[in-house]
Amino acid sequence: MKSSLERERELSYKLLSDARAKKEGYDSRVIRHTLSASVTALCPVITPYEWQIDLAEALTLGLDATVIAGTGSGKTLPWAMPLLLEENLDKICLVISPLNELEAEHVWHRCTLNATDLMILCLGSFFHSEAQDPCCRRQP
């Protein structure tokens, strides 16, 4: 007998598979590679986990998602990854954090991507630190 977690996981992957099939001309392998490569290009020491790529792909396809994981496990990266896709360069992501404690733990930077007006908010611990890359600078 499957646990409720196993059943929810199966349902999640079925919804992702169905969303892939509904989008005409969609190539999951290309999107997943692009999502991962975009992160690695910004910060070579980070290779996204498969679950992070799954979640980023689901968000790219317009699916809603809930992630339950501990602090520091990498939940922030998947919602930022779709912003790195070419078709999303003109989009803005607004993050609202009602949790003062978590907000205080995060150091936010603004990074300019090559030759675009796109500004994205990214967690310093995920993409860059000021010591590693001068493109990221503290915002007041």
Beta strands, then each sheet from edge to edge (+ up, - down):
strand 1: 108-112
strand 2: 119-123
strand 3: 136-138
sheet 1: 2+ 1- 3+
end
